[in-house]
Amino acid sequence: MKVLLLKDPKDKDSGPDPYIKELGLYGFEATLIPVLSFGFVSLESLFEKLSNPECYGGLVFTSPRALEAIKLCLKENTKNEAWSKSLKQRWNTKPAYVVGKATASLVEEIGLTPQGEKSGNAEKLAQYICSREKPDSSALLFPCGALKREVLPTVLREKGIPLESLTIYETTQHPDLQESLSSYFSQQGIPVSVVFFSPSGVKFCLQHIQKLSGDFIDHIKFAAIGPTTAEALEGAGIPCSCTAETPTPQALAAGIQKALHLQDC
């Protein structure tokens, strides 16, 4: 049984994609189609702010892309040297709040210690931050995307916890998306499940999938990696048959299996 995953593949260096691997354990044949392209902006401003940890109370990361931006900054020898010699240690005296495991592992890669990784979504992370930060303390630095949701900033603002957002990447549709979807449906047919990993994925893919599925769209179980993406699906008029309990390969695979009423493998 085929499952279509609307996400970027994991870095080739780190072995097989964990979602494909986990779904395979349940007998599913999963395929990845990249949905999004990211363009990085304001990297000089980002490093300037990172160079002044004394101005901030900590860091907030809700996307792996924010860490990719920092890694891009650190490719320059002088910046990498400054980070290794003093900046990393100075930031490590402050919290680095993260929304999930993928982001947490990238925070560790740049030498920082993540907090809040079990939150799973921006709303729960905001609550976690509020339980640890005092109102009117130094602002938390929040490198984010142009399409960031306002849940986290709103909750922190209501609690009087200052947050300084900096847009460091923009999200666009992957240039090969339409062609990749058409090729998948013509060669592999209608999958039993289609999984969305972001509201942007719903925005860019759903119309194409509806067109390619035709009358068979009711046969597809649509799944979401989390509640925000599930809301985007429902908002587009598509019932979400499965929302992963946590944004992990294990929870997603178990959820899809349950939604399809399959016996345990």
C-alpha positions as CSV (number, residue, x, y, z in Angstrom):
1,M,0.0,0.0,0.0
2,K,1.4,3.3,-1.1
3,V,1.7,6.4,1.1
4,L,2.6,9.9,-0.3
5,L,4.7,12.1,2.0
6,L,4.7,15.7,1.1
7,K,8.0,16.7,2.6
8,D,11.7,17.2,1.8
9,P,13.9,14.1,2.1
10,K,16.3,14.0,5.1
11,D,19.9,14.9,4.4
12,K,21.4,12.2,2.3
13,D,24.4,11.9,4.6
14,S,22.2,10.8,7.5
15,G,20.9,7.6,6.0
16,P,17.4,6.6,4.9
17,D,14.5,9.0,5.7
18,P,13.1,8.0,9.1
19,Y,9.5,8.4,7.9
20,I,10.0,6.0,4.9
21,K,11.8,3.6,7.2
22,E,9.1,3.6,9.9
23,L,6.2,3.3,7.5
24,G,8.0,0.4,5.8
25,L,7.8,-1.5,9.2
26,Y,4.0,-1.3,8.8
27,G,4.1,-2.6,5.3
28,F,3.6,0.8,3.6
29,E,5.6,1.8,0.5
30,A,6.2,5.5,1.1
31,T,7.4,8.1,-1.4
32,L,8.7,11.6,-0.6
33,I,7.9,14.6,-2.8
34,P,9.6,17.9,-1.9
35,V,6.9,20.7,-1.6
36,L,8.8,23.8,-0.5
37,S,11.8,25.9,-1.4
38,F,13.4,28.2,1.0
39,G,15.3,31.4,0.4
40,F,17.4,32.8,3.2
41,V,17.4,36.6,3.8
42,S,18.9,39.0,6.4
43,L,21.8,36.7,7.3
44,E,24.1,39.6,8.2
45,S,21.4,41.0,10.6
46,L,21.0,37.5,12.1
47,F,24.7,37.2,12.8
48,E,24.9,40.7,14.2
49,K,22.2,39.8,16.7
50,L,23.9,36.5,17.5
51,S,27.1,38.5,18.2
52,N,25.4,40.3,21.1
53,P,24.0,37.6,23.4
54,E,24.0,40.1,26.3
55,C,21.1,41.9,24.6
56,Y,18.8,38.9,24.8
57,G,17.3,36.5,27.4
58,G,17.6,33.5,25.1
59,L,16.7,32.0,21.7
60,V,13.5,30.6,20.2
61,F,13.5,28.2,17.3
62,T,10.3,26.7,15.8
63,S,11.8,25.5,12.5
64,P,14.8,23.6,11.3
65,R,15.2,26.3,8.7
66,A,16.3,28.8,11.3
67,L,19.2,26.6,12.3
68,E,20.1,26.1,8.6
69,A,20.4,29.9,8.4
70,I,22.7,30.0,11.4
71,K,24.8,27.2,9.8
72,L,25.0,29.2,6.6
73,C,26.3,32.2,8.7
74,L,28.9,30.0,10.4
75,K,30.4,28.7,7.1
76,E,32.4,31.9,7.0
77,N,35.7,31.3,8.8
78,T,35.7,34.5,10.8
79,K,32.1,34.0,12.0
80,N,32.7,30.4,12.8
81,E,35.8,31.3,14.8
82,A,33.9,34.0,16.8
83,W,31.1,31.5,17.5
84,S,33.5,28.7,18.6
85,K,35.7,31.0,20.7
86,S,33.1,32.9,22.8
87,L,29.6,33.3,21.3
88,K,28.5,29.7,21.7
89,Q,29.6,29.7,25.4
90,R,27.8,33.0,26.1
91,W,24.6,31.8,24.5
92,N,24.8,28.6,26.5
93,T,24.2,30.5,29.7
94,K,20.7,31.3,28.2
95,P,17.9,29.0,27.2
96,A,17.4,27.9,23.6
97,Y,13.7,27.0,23.3
98,V,12.7,24.5,20.5
99,V,9.5,23.1,19.2
100,G,10.4,19.5,18.4
101,K,13.1,16.8,18.1
102,A,14.3,17.7,14.6
103,T,14.9,21.3,15.6
104,A,16.5,20.2,18.9
105,S,19.1,18.0,17.2
106,L,20.1,20.9,14.9
107,V,20.4,23.2,18.0
108,E,22.8,20.6,19.5
109,E,24.8,20.5,16.2
110,I,25.7,24.2,16.7
111,G,26.7,23.5,20.2
112,L,23.7,24.8,22.2
113,T,21.4,22.9,24.6
114,P,17.8,22.8,23.6
115,Q,14.8,23.1,26.0
116,G,11.1,22.4,25.4
117,E,11.6,19.9,22.6
118,K,8.7,17.7,23.8
119,S,6.3,20.6,23.2
120,G,5.5,19.5,19.6
121,N,3.8,22.7,18.5
122,A,4.1,26.5,18.9
123,E,1.2,26.8,21.3
124,K,2.6,24.3,23.8
125,L,6.1,25.8,23.4
126,A,4.7,29.2,24.2
127,Q,3.1,27.8,27.4
128,Y,6.4,26.2,28.3
129,I,8.3,29.5,27.8
130,C,5.7,31.4,29.9
131,S,6.3,28.9,32.7
132,R,10.0,29.7,32.8
133,E,10.4,33.3,31.8
134,K,9.5,36.4,33.8
135,P,7.5,39.4,32.3
136,D,9.6,42.4,31.3
137,S,12.9,40.4,31.2
138,S,15.3,40.7,28.2
139,A,13.8,39.9,24.8
140,L,14.0,36.4,23.4
141,L,15.5,36.3,19.9
142,F,13.2,34.5,17.4
143,P,14.7,33.8,14.0
144,C,11.7,32.8,11.9
145,G,10.1,32.5,8.4
146,A,8.1,35.0,6.6
147,L,5.0,32.8,7.0
148,K,5.3,32.2,10.7
149,R,2.1,31.8,12.6
150,E,1.3,34.4,15.3
151,V,0.4,31.9,18.0
152,L,3.7,32.0,19.9
153,P,4.3,35.8,19.6
154,T,0.7,36.4,20.7
155,V,0.8,34.2,23.8
156,L,4.2,35.7,24.9
157,R,2.9,39.2,24.3
158,E,-0.2,38.6,26.4
159,K,2.1,37.4,29.3
160,G,4.4,40.4,28.9
161,I,7.3,38.3,27.8
162,P,9.3,40.3,25.1
163,L,10.1,38.6,21.8
164,E,12.2,40.0,19.0
165,S,11.3,38.3,15.7
166,L,13.7,38.4,12.7
167,T,12.6,37.0,9.3
168,I,15.5,35.0,8.0
169,Y,13.8,32.8,5.3
170,E,11.0,32.9,2.8
171,T,8.9,30.0,1.7
172,T,7.9,29.3,-1.9
173,Q,6.6,26.4,-3.9
174,H,9.2,23.9,-5.0
175,P,9.8,24.4,-8.7
176,D,9.3,20.7,-9.6
177,L,6.2,20.2,-7.4
178,Q,3.5,20.0,-10.1
179,E,5.6,17.8,-12.3
180,S,6.6,15.5,-9.4
181,L,2.9,15.1,-8.4
182,S,1.7,14.4,-11.9
183,S,4.5,11.8,-12.4
184,Y,3.7,10.1,-9.1
185,F,0.0,9.7,-9.8
186,S,0.5,8.6,-13.4
187,Q,3.1,6.0,-12.4
188,Q,2.0,4.8,-9.0
189,G,-1.7,5.5,-9.0
190,I,-3.8,6.7,-6.1
191,P,-2.1,6.3,-2.7
192,V,-4.0,5.0,0.3
193,S,-2.8,8.0,2.3
194,V,-1.4,11.4,1.6
195,V,0.5,13.1,4.5
196,F,0.9,16.9,4.8
197,F,3.7,18.3,6.9
198,S,2.8,22.0,7.0
199,P,0.0,24.5,6.2
200,S,2.2,25.7,3.3
201,G,2.1,22.1,1.9
202,V,-1.7,22.2,2.0
203,K,-1.7,25.5,0.2
204,F,0.7,24.5,-2.6
205,C,-0.4,20.8,-3.1
206,L,-4.0,20.2,-2.4
207,Q,-5.5,21.6,-5.6
208,H,-3.1,19.5,-7.7
209,I,-3.9,16.4,-5.7
210,Q,-7.7,17.0,-6.0
211,K,-7.3,17.3,-9.8
212,L,-5.1,14.3,-10.2
213,S,-7.3,12.1,-7.9
214,G,-10.5,13.0,-9.6
215,D,-13.4,10.8,-8.3
216,F,-11.0,8.7,-6.3
217,I,-10.2,11.4,-3.8
218,D,-12.7,10.0,-1.3
219,H,-10.6,6.8,-1.2
220,I,-7.6,8.7,0.2
221,K,-7.0,9.0,3.9
222,F,-5.5,12.4,4.4
223,A,-3.0,12.8,7.3
224,A,-1.3,15.6,9.1
225,I,1.9,15.8,11.1
226,G,0.3,18.0,13.7
227,P,-2.8,20.0,14.7
228,T,-1.8,23.2,12.8
229,T,-1.5,21.3,9.5
230,A,-4.7,19.4,10.3
231,E,-6.5,22.7,10.8
232,A,-5.3,23.9,7.4
233,L,-6.7,20.7,5.8
234,E,-10.0,21.0,7.5
235,G,-10.1,24.7,6.5
236,A,-9.7,23.7,2.9
237,G,-12.7,21.3,3.2
238,I,-10.7,18.1,3.4
239,P,-11.4,15.8,6.4
240,C,-8.2,14.8,8.2
241,S,-8.3,11.1,9.0
242,C,-5.2,11.1,11.1
243,T,-3.2,13.6,13.1
244,A,0.1,12.3,14.5
245,E,-0.1,12.5,18.3
246,T,3.5,13.8,18.2
247,P,5.5,15.0,15.2
248,T,7.5,11.8,14.9
249,P,7.8,9.0,12.3
250,Q,6.6,6.5,14.9
251,A,3.4,8.4,15.8
252,L,2.6,9.1,12.2
253,A,3.0,5.5,11.1
254,A,0.9,4.3,14.0
255,G,-1.8,6.9,13.3
256,I,-2.0,6.0,9.6
257,Q,-2.2,2.3,10.4
258,K,-5.0,3.0,12.8
259,A,-6.9,5.2,10.3
260,L,-6.8,2.4,7.7
261,H,-8.0,-0.2,10.3
262,L,-5.0,-2.5,9.5
263,Q,-3.9,-5.4,11.7
264,D,-0.6,-5.0,13.5
265,C,2.3,-6.2,11.4
